[in-house]
């Protein structure tokens, strides 16, 4: 697998690009850093052409013009999976943190986060709350190395979700951080950065 020259950081459902900043700052791996935001989220101007997850994934895929690693948190993980399926020749590595990965997590005991987000952020576009695509059958096509990061105190994306993704992805390694929650890329940034560095290091 080639060395990525760009690291693309994808935020979660609220579009908080700052969530990945502590990890980015702690990385020893040298590459260009690009923090992507979602139109209409996190203070980014809306874009009428973005009407669903597929539109976001298309925008991310269009931004991949050189060997790149995608680092994605929560909902961003679904976007990363879709973008990697579109550009497998350029996506060298994936890092997926506390995400559904495009799977239905209800059977795995996940807490439904949508009502809480809708109530606390009524101004956000609502198309992402209606996303129900099941990418399970497509996940085995992702043959690049995948680092799965989970916290064992995360009710939104339980460890069972990470275990299921590990079973479906051909080259995936799961690391469970004891006591970590859904925001582990912020609260455990130094530990996450060490894992990412090891994941990106030449084999």
N, C-alpha and C positions, 0 to 999 in steps of 0.2 A: 504494500500500500504506500502510495506516495505521501510525501510530507506536505501538510497543508500550509499554504502561504497566507491564508486569511482565516480568522476565527470569527464566525457570525454568531452573535449572542441574540437569542430570541426570548422575549419576556413572556410572562403568563397572561391570564385573561385581562388584567387591568392595564397591560401595556407599560408596566414600570421598568423602563430601561435601566434604571439605577440598581435594580435587584441583582444583576450580574456584576456590577462594578467592583465589589470587594473581591470576587474571584478573579476577575480580569487583572486587577491591580497586583494580586499575589502570584500570578503565574510566572514561572521561569521560562516557559516555552516562548520563543520569539516568533511573532507573526503579526500581521496587521489585524487590529481589532475593529470590528464593525458592530455597533449596537443598533439593531433594527427596532423600530417602533410600529405600532399598529395605528392606521388612520382612524381618528375618532376616539382614541384611547390615550390616557396618560398625558393629556395636553397636546397631543398631535392633531393637526387639523383633519377633519373628516374628508373622505374621498368617496364620492357617489359611486365610483366603479367598484368599490369593495363592498360586496354584499354577502360574503360568506367565507368560510375557512378555505375553500378552494381558491378564491380570489387572493387571499393572503399568501397561500402557498405559491401561487403563480408569481406573485411579486417577489417573494424570496428566491424562487428558482431563477428568475430573471436577473437577480443581483449576483448570482454565482457565476463568475466568469473566469475563475481560476481554481486550482485545488483548494478546497475549503473544508473546515470542520464546522459543524453546526452544534451549538450548545444551547439547549432549550429547556425552559422551565414550564411545567404545568401545561396549560393550553398551547403554549409555544411548541411543545413536543409533538402535538398533532400536526402543526404546520411544518415542523422539521421533517417528520416522516413523509408527508406528501411532497415536500420539495426534494427530498432525497430520492424518492421514487421517480421524480421527473428528471433529476440530474445525477444519476448514480455514477457517471463517469468523472464527475468533478467533486463529489462529496466524499472526502477521504475517511472521515470519522464522524460519529454522532455521539453526543453526550445528552442523555435524556434524564431529567430530574423531576421526580414526583409528577408524572404525567399519566394520562390514560393511553397515550400512544395510538389513539384512534380505536380503542376497544371500549366495550360497554363494561363499566366497572361495578354496576349495581349487583351482579351476581357474586362479586368478590367482596361485598360488604362495605363499599365506599359510601361516604356521606355525600348527599346531593348538595353541591355548593351553589347551584344556580339561584335558589330563592334568596339566599343571603346576599349575593352579589347584586341581584335585581333590586333588593330593598335598599342597600347601602349606596348603590351607584345608579340611580334611575336615569341619569343622563347618558349612559353608555349605549352604543348601538346594541340592539337585542338579537341580531342574527346569530351571534356566537352562542347565545343561550339555547338556540334551537338546533344546534349541530348534533346530529345523531349518526353520522357516517360510521360504519364498522369496517375498519381497515385490517381486521384480523387475517383474512386470506391473503393480503398483499404483503404482510410483514416479512415472510420468508424470502422475499425478493431483495431485501436490504442486506447485502453481503459485506458491507464495510464494517470495521470494528465499532462496536457500540458499548459505551459505558453507561450503565444504569445506576442512578443515585437515588436512594430512598431513605426516608426516616421511619423508624418503627413506631413513631408517635404521630403519624399523619392519618387522620380520619378521612381525608379527601381522596388520597391515592394510597391505599394500604399496601403493605409489602407484597401481598398476594398479586397485586398488579405488576410489580416489578418482576416477580417470579414467573408470571405468565408471559411477559415480554421476553424474558431471558429464554424461555422454552421455545418461543416462536421465531426469534431472530437467530440467524446462523452463527454469528460471531459476537455474542453479547456476554458481558460480565456485570454482575449485580453486586453493588456494595451497599450494605444497609448500615446507616449511621444510628447508633443507639441513642435514644432520647430525642432525636431530631424530628421536626415537624415538616409541614408543607413548605416552609420558607427556608429550608436548609442551605440554599445557596447564599443566603445572607447571614444566617446565624452560625453557620459552620464553614465560612468561606475559606479559611486557611486549610482545613482538612480537604475540602472539595478541590481546591487548587492543586494540592499534592496528587490527588487521584487523577485529575485531568492531565497534569504534567506527565504522569506515568503512562496514561492512556495514549497521549500524543507522541511520546518518545519513539524514535525509530526502533523497530524490532530487531 
